[in-house]
Amino acid sequence: QLVESGGGLVQPGGSLRLSCATSDSSFSNSLMGWYRWVPGHQRTLVATITSTGITNYGEGIKGRFTISRDNAKKTVYLQMSSLEPKDTAVYFCRKSATASTISGGYWGQGTQVTVSS
């Protein structure tokens, strides 16, 4: 089970930090990712981080968002800065079944992020 938290309403230019926690003992050996979904659109990649800390970001994300992980806490984070209205979406956490690729695994329930003045 993945439990996301940290979403909410923020003004343009503001920041939020999302967290995704699990009790899954394989967390440290798994690639973790953040995705987002807007109604009427497909779920899109925001960022991923491998078990060894290699990061990858979706288009238009790098430089504003930072993904990180704490294996001791079995938690992955998404620090979001310089938020824009276009970042409004439901953000989902995903645990991959592998250490360095996006494959299988499972999803969290999502957390809403709304960027609006």
C-alpha positions as CSV (number, residue, x, y, z in Angstrom):
1,Q,0.0,0.0,0.0
2,L,1.2,3.5,-0.9
3,V,-0.1,6.5,1.0
4,E,0.3,9.9,-0.5
5,S,0.0,13.1,1.4
6,G,0.9,16.8,1.1
7,G,-1.5,17.9,-1.6
8,G,-3.7,21.0,-1.3
9,L,-4.3,24.5,-2.6
10,V,-1.4,26.8,-3.3
11,Q,-1.0,30.1,-5.1
12,P,1.0,30.4,-8.3
13,G,4.7,30.6,-7.5
14,G,4.3,28.7,-4.3
15,S,5.7,25.4,-3.2
16,L,4.4,22.0,-1.9
17,R,6.1,18.8,-0.8
18,L,4.3,15.6,-1.5
19,S,5.1,12.4,0.4
20,C,4.4,8.8,-0.4
21,A,4.9,6.3,2.4
22,T,4.8,2.5,2.4
23,S,5.4,-0.4,4.7
24,D,6.5,-2.6,1.8
25,S,9.9,-4.1,2.8
26,S,11.0,-4.1,-0.9
27,F,10.9,-0.3,-1.0
28,S,14.6,0.2,-1.0
29,N,15.0,-2.1,-4.0
30,S,12.3,-0.5,-6.1
31,L,12.1,2.4,-8.5
32,M,9.6,4.9,-7.3
33,G,7.7,7.4,-9.4
34,W,5.3,10.3,-9.3
35,Y,2.7,10.8,-12.0
36,R,-0.1,13.3,-12.5
37,W,-3.5,13.1,-14.0
38,V,-5.9,15.8,-15.3
39,P,-9.5,14.8,-16.2
40,G,-9.8,14.2,-19.9
41,H,-6.1,13.4,-20.3
42,Q,-3.8,10.5,-19.8
43,R,-1.7,10.1,-16.7
44,T,1.7,11.5,-17.3
45,L,5.2,11.0,-15.8
46,V,6.4,13.7,-13.4
47,A,9.6,12.1,-12.0
48,T,11.2,8.8,-11.1
49,I,14.0,7.7,-8.9
50,T,15.8,4.4,-9.0
51,S,16.8,2.3,-6.0
52,T,20.3,3.9,-6.3
53,G,19.0,7.4,-6.5
54,I,19.2,8.1,-10.3
55,T,16.4,10.6,-11.2
56,N,14.5,11.3,-14.3
57,Y,11.9,14.0,-15.0
58,G,9.1,14.5,-17.3
59,E,8.9,17.2,-19.9
60,G,8.7,20.7,-18.5
61,I,9.4,19.4,-14.9
62,K,13.2,19.5,-14.4
63,G,14.4,22.5,-12.5
64,R,11.1,23.1,-10.7
65,F,10.4,19.8,-9.1
66,T,12.8,17.5,-7.2
67,I,12.2,13.8,-6.4
68,S,14.0,12.2,-3.5
69,R,13.7,9.2,-1.3
70,D,14.4,8.1,2.3
71,N,14.8,4.3,2.3
72,A,14.9,4.2,6.1
73,K,11.5,5.8,6.2
74,K,10.3,3.9,3.1
75,T,9.1,7.3,1.8
76,V,9.5,9.1,-1.5
77,Y,9.1,12.8,-1.8
78,L,8.3,15.3,-4.5
79,Q,9.3,18.9,-3.8
80,M,7.5,21.2,-6.1
81,S,8.4,24.8,-6.5
82,S,7.4,27.7,-8.8
83,L,4.1,26.1,-9.1
84,E,1.9,27.1,-12.0
85,P,-1.9,26.6,-12.7
86,K,-0.9,24.0,-15.3
87,D,0.5,21.9,-12.5
88,T,-3.0,21.4,-11.1
89,A,-3.7,17.7,-11.1
90,V,-4.1,14.6,-9.0
91,Y,-0.6,13.3,-8.2
92,F,-0.1,9.6,-7.9
93,C,2.8,7.7,-6.5
94,R,3.9,4.4,-8.1
95,K,6.1,1.6,-6.8
96,S,7.8,-0.3,-9.6
97,A,8.4,-4.0,-9.4
98,T,12.0,-3.5,-10.4
99,A,15.0,-1.4,-9.1
100,S,15.7,0.7,-12.2
101,T,12.8,0.5,-14.7
102,I,9.1,1.2,-14.7
103,S,7.5,-2.2,-14.7
104,G,4.5,-3.5,-12.9
105,G,4.2,-2.7,-9.3
106,Y,1.3,-0.7,-7.9
107,W,-0.2,2.8,-7.3
108,G,-1.3,5.0,-4.5
109,Q,-4.7,6.6,-4.3
110,G,-3.6,10.0,-5.4
111,T,-3.5,13.4,-3.8
112,Q,-5.0,16.6,-5.3
113,V,-2.8,19.6,-6.0
114,T,-4.6,22.8,-7.0
115,V,-2.6,25.9,-8.1
116,S,-4.8,28.9,-8.1
117,S,-5.0,32.5,-6.9
